[in-house]
């Protein structure tokens, strides 16, 4: 394992294919006047989770999500 580079040690190695699909769908949703595959409300849940993970790591405490 030593010397291996992966997405945990180099964020630029994270595949972006999924992001491209979501961005493409978002633009199409605007043009088609529909909700995107992932709404803002659903995306916020992911952001809240990541922020809670960061806060827990920083503080050493369990963080409750609403």
Secondary structure, DSSP 8 states (H G I E B T S, - for coil): -TT---TTT-GGGS--HHHHHHHHHHHHHHHHTS--SS-HHHHHHHHHHHHHHHHHHHH-S-----
